[in-house]
Amino acid sequence: MRNEFRSLKFAALFVCAASFGVCALLGAVPACAQNAMQIASAAPQAPQPSQPKPKALKFKGEVVSANSATITVRSAQNPKDVMSFTYAPKVKTRMLAVIQSGGYQFGDKVTVTYNPGTTVAQDISGKPSKPKNP
């Protein structure tokens, strides 16, 4: 009697699993076909106009420190306003050449051009002073 109950329980479980699999399979086929229809009938979208390039900002001030990786500049208008900038690739090659010839010294006047929201110097203008010999 007990074996019959187990086999009946196993048969019921097998029937439930098989019917669930068939239902899942039948339910997935129309969904796949529907997605294919949506993809095929979708109208091509026109490319959206690109946003205008943000205007570069300029920071004028005096050099506090400059090395091959960064330059730190104090604002000309507010001495408490100090910014440090890393270099963009084209500025980095130029800064290495400037550093080889003595580099920017403390107090040199520079203007750093950078994009809003970043601290990467896109351009640095200003004449480096001659290095002071100790």
CYANA upper distance limits for C-alpha pairs under 8 A (distance plus 0.5 A):
  1 MET  CA      5 PHE  CA      6.94
  2 ARG  CA      6 ARG  CA      6.92
  3 ASN  CA      7 SER  CA      6.69
  4 GLU  CA      8 LEU  CA      6.53
  5 PHE  CA      9 LYS  CA      6.54
  6 ARG  CA     10 PHE  CA      6.55
  7 SER  CA     11 ALA  CA      6.55
  8 LEU  CA     12 ALA  CA      6.69
  9 LYS  CA     13 LEU  CA      6.68
 10 PHE  CA     14 PHE  CA      6.59
 11 ALA  CA     15 VAL  CA      6.65
 12 ALA  CA     16 CYS  CA      6.70
 13 LEU  CA     17 ALA  CA      6.69
 14 PHE  CA     18 ALA  CA      6.56
 15 VAL  CA     19 SER  CA      6.55
 16 CYS  CA     20 PHE  CA      6.57
 17 ALA  CA     21 GLY  CA      6.68
 18 ALA  CA     22 VAL  CA      6.73
 19 SER  CA     23 CYS  CA      6.61
 20 PHE  CA     24 ALA  CA      6.59
 21 GLY  CA     25 LEU  CA      6.58
 22 VAL  CA     26 LEU  CA      6.60
 23 CYS  CA     27 GLY  CA      6.44
 24 ALA  CA     28 ALA  CA      6.59
 25 LEU  CA     29 VAL  CA      6.94
 26 LEU  CA     30 PRO  CA      7.72
 27 GLY  CA     31 ALA  CA      7.31
 28 ALA  CA     32 CYS  CA      6.68
 29 VAL  CA     33 ALA  CA      6.74
 30 PRO  CA     34 GLN  CA      6.44
 31 ALA  CA     35 ASN  CA      6.73
 32 CYS  CA     36 ALA  CA      6.79
 33 ALA  CA     37 MET  CA      6.73
 34 GLN  CA     38 GLN  CA      6.76
 35 ASN  CA     39 ILE  CA      6.68
 36 ALA  CA     40 ALA  CA      6.58
 37 MET  CA     41 SER  CA      6.51
 38 GLN  CA     42 ALA  CA      6.41
 54 PRO  CA    115 ASN  CA      7.56
 54 PRO  CA    116 PRO  CA      7.72
 55 LYS  CA    115 ASN  CA      7.49
 55 LYS  CA    116 PRO  CA      8.15
 56 ALA  CA    113 THR  CA      6.83
 56 ALA  CA    114 TYR  CA      6.02
 56 ALA  CA    115 ASN  CA      5.19
 56 ALA  CA    116 PRO  CA      7.08
 57 LEU  CA    113 THR  CA      6.11
 57 LEU  CA    114 TYR  CA      5.87
 57 LEU  CA    115 ASN  CA      6.39
 57 LEU  CA    116 PRO  CA      6.91
 58 LYS  CA    111 THR  CA      6.88
 58 LYS  CA    112 VAL  CA      6.04
 58 LYS  CA    113 THR  CA      4.96
 58 LYS  CA    114 TYR  CA      6.88
 59 PHE  CA     75 SER  CA      7.54
 59 PHE  CA    111 THR  CA      6.01
 59 PHE  CA    112 VAL  CA      5.59
 59 PHE  CA    113 THR  CA      6.92
 59 PHE  CA    114 TYR  CA      8.45
 60 LYS  CA     75 SER  CA      6.44
 60 LYS  CA     76 ALA  CA      6.54
 60 LYS  CA    109 LYS  CA      8.07
 60 LYS  CA    110 VAL  CA      6.48
 60 LYS  CA    111 THR  CA      4.87
 60 LYS  CA    112 VAL  CA      6.95
 61 GLY  CA     73 VAL  CA      6.38
 61 GLY  CA     74 ARG  CA      5.73
 61 GLY  CA     75 SER  CA      4.78
 61 GLY  CA     76 ALA  CA      4.86
 61 GLY  CA     77 GLN  CA      8.35
 61 GLY  CA    109 LYS  CA      6.26
 61 GLY  CA    110 VAL  CA      6.24
 61 GLY  CA    111 THR  CA      6.96
 62 GLU  CA     73 VAL  CA      5.94
 62 GLU  CA     74 ARG  CA      5.77
 62 GLU  CA     75 SER  CA      7.13
 62 GLU  CA     76 ALA  CA      7.20
 62 GLU  CA    106 PHE  CA      7.81
 62 GLU  CA    107 GLY  CA      5.46
 62 GLU  CA    108 ASP  CA      5.83
 62 GLU  CA    109 LYS  CA      5.10
 62 GLU  CA    110 VAL  CA      6.55
 63 VAL  CA     71 ILE  CA      7.81
 63 VAL  CA     72 THR  CA      6.55
 63 VAL  CA     73 VAL  CA      5.07
 63 VAL  CA     74 ARG  CA      6.91
 63 VAL  CA    104 TYR  CA      7.56
 63 VAL  CA    105 GLN  CA      7.20
 63 VAL  CA    106 PHE  CA      5.72
 63 VAL  CA    107 GLY  CA      5.65
 63 VAL  CA    108 ASP  CA      5.81
 63 VAL  CA    109 LYS  CA      6.96
 63 VAL  CA    110 VAL  CA      7.37
 64 VAL  CA     71 ILE  CA      8.26
 64 VAL  CA     72 THR  CA      5.92
 64 VAL  CA     73 VAL  CA      5.91
 64 VAL  CA     74 ARG  CA      6.95
 64 VAL  CA    105 GLN  CA      8.20
 64 VAL  CA    106 PHE  CA      5.58
 64 VAL  CA    107 GLY  CA      6.99
 65 SER  CA     71 ILE  CA      6.29
 65 SER  CA     72 THR  CA      5.63
 65 SER  CA     73 VAL  CA      7.69
 65 SER  CA    104 TYR  CA      8.27
 65 SER  CA    105 GLN  CA      7.65
 65 SER  CA    106 PHE  CA      6.72
 66 ALA  CA     70 THR  CA      6.44
 66 ALA  CA     71 ILE  CA      4.73
 66 ALA  CA     72 THR  CA      6.72
 66 ALA  CA    103 GLY  CA      7.89
 66 ALA  CA    104 TYR  CA      6.68
 66 ALA  CA    105 GLN  CA      7.88
 67 ASN  CA     71 ILE  CA      6.84
 67 ASN  CA     99 ILE  CA      7.75
 67 ASN  CA    103 GLY  CA      8.26
 68 SER  CA     92 LYS  CA      7.93
 68 SER  CA     95 MET  CA      7.32
 68 SER  CA     96 LEU  CA      6.67
 68 SER  CA     99 ILE  CA      7.71
 69 ALA  CA     86 THR  CA      6.53
 69 ALA  CA     87 TYR  CA      7.39
 69 ALA  CA     92 LYS  CA      8.38
 70 THR  CA     84 SER  CA      7.11
 70 THR  CA     85 PHE  CA      5.94
 70 THR  CA     86 THR  CA      5.05
 70 THR  CA     87 TYR  CA      7.09
 71 ILE  CA     84 SER  CA      6.11
 71 ILE  CA     85 PHE  CA      5.88
 71 ILE  CA     86 THR  CA      7.16
 72 THR  CA     82 VAL  CA      7.51
 72 THR  CA     83 MET  CA      6.16
 72 THR  CA     84 SER  CA      4.64
 72 THR  CA     85 PHE  CA      6.85
 73 VAL  CA     82 VAL  CA      6.19
 73 VAL  CA     83 MET  CA      5.97
 73 VAL  CA     84 SER  CA      6.79
 73 VAL  CA    110 VAL  CA      8.47
 74 ARG  CA     78 ASN  CA      8.27
 74 ARG  CA     79 PRO  CA      6.48
 74 ARG  CA     80 LYS  CA      7.80
 74 ARG  CA     81 ASP  CA      6.42
 74 ARG  CA     82 VAL  CA      4.85
 74 ARG  CA     83 MET  CA      7.04
 75 SER  CA     79 PRO  CA      6.11
 75 SER  CA     80 LYS  CA      7.98
 75 SER  CA     81 ASP  CA      5.95
 75 SER  CA     82 VAL  CA      6.58
 75 SER  CA     83 MET  CA      8.45
 84 SER  CA    119 THR  CA      7.43
 85 PHE  CA    119 THR  CA      5.40
 85 PHE  CA    120 VAL  CA      5.82
 85 PHE  CA    121 ALA  CA      6.19
 86 THR  CA    119 THR  CA      6.89
 86 THR  CA    120 VAL  CA      5.36
 86 THR  CA    121 ALA  CA      6.47
 87 TYR  CA     91 VAL  CA      6.15
 87 TYR  CA     92 LYS  CA      5.75
 87 TYR  CA    120 VAL  CA      5.93
 87 TYR  CA    121 ALA  CA      5.47
 87 TYR  CA    122 GLN  CA      7.38
 88 ALA  CA     92 LYS  CA      6.52
 88 ALA  CA    120 VAL  CA      6.47
 88 ALA  CA    121 ALA  CA      6.34
 88 ALA  CA    122 GLN  CA      6.03
 89 PRO  CA     93 THR  CA      7.18
 90 LYS  CA     94 ARG  CA      7.29
 90 LYS  CA    122 GLN  CA      8.37
 91 VAL  CA     95 MET  CA      6.53
 91 VAL  CA    121 ALA  CA      7.83
 91 VAL  CA    122 GLN  CA      7.05
 91 VAL  CA    123 ASP  CA      6.64
 91 VAL  CA    124 ILE  CA      7.86
 92 LYS  CA     96 LEU  CA      6.68
 93 THR  CA     97 ALA  CA      7.12
 94 ARG  CA     98 VAL  CA      6.86
 95 MET  CA     99 ILE  CA      6.51
 95 MET  CA    103 GLY  CA      8.21
 96 LEU  CA    100 GLN  CA      6.70
 97 ALA  CA    101 SER  CA      7.06
 98 VAL  CA    102 GLY  CA      6.95
 98 VAL  CA    103 GLY  CA      5.40
 98 VAL  CA    104 TYR  CA      8.01
 98 VAL  CA    128 PRO  CA      8.24
 99 ILE  CA    103 GLY  CA      4.28
 99 ILE  CA    104 TYR  CA      7.73
102 GLY  CA    130 LYS  CA      7.12
102 GLY  CA    131 PRO  CA      5.86
103 GLY  CA    128 PRO  CA      6.73
103 GLY  CA    129 SER  CA      8.23
103 GLY  CA    131 PRO  CA      7.90
104 TYR  CA    108 ASP  CA      6.88
104 TYR  CA    127 LYS  CA      8.50
104 TYR  CA    128 PRO  CA      5.24
104 TYR  CA    129 SER  CA      6.90
105 GLN  CA    128 PRO  CA      7.36
105 GLN  CA    129 SER  CA      6.90
105 GLN  CA    130 LYS  CA      8.46
105 GLN  CA    131 PRO  CA      7.42
108 ASP  CA    126 GLY  CA      8.13
108 ASP  CA    127 LYS  CA      7.90
108 ASP  CA    128 PRO  CA      6.82
108 ASP  CA    129 SER  CA      7.08
109 LYS  CA    126 GLY  CA      6.49
109 LYS  CA    127 LYS  CA      7.87
110 VAL  CA    124 ILE  CA      7.26
110 VAL  CA    125 SER  CA      6.09
110 VAL  CA    126 GLY  CA      4.89
110 VAL  CA    127 LYS  CA      7.83
111 THR  CA    124 ILE  CA      6.27
111 THR  CA    125 SER  CA      5.74
111 THR  CA    126 GLY  CA      6.87
112 VAL  CA    121 ALA  CA      6.66
112 VAL  CA    122 GLN  CA      8.00
112 VAL  CA    123 ASP  CA      6.37
112 VAL  CA    124 ILE  CA      5.13
112 VAL  CA    125 SER  CA      7.07
113 THR  CA    121 ALA  CA      6.31
113 THR  CA    122 GLN  CA      6.01
113 THR  CA    123 ASP  CA      5.55
113 THR  CA    124 ILE  CA      6.84
114 TYR  CA    118 THR  CA      7.49
114 TYR  CA    119 THR  CA      7.21
114 TYR  CA    120 VAL  CA      6.49
114 TYR  CA    121 ALA  CA      5.39
114 TYR  CA    122 GLN  CA      5.69
114 TYR  CA    123 ASP  CA      7.61
115 ASN  CA    119 THR  CA      8.07
115 ASN  CA    120 VAL  CA      7.87
115 ASN  CA    121 ALA  CA      8.40
115 ASN  CA    122 GLN  CA      8.01
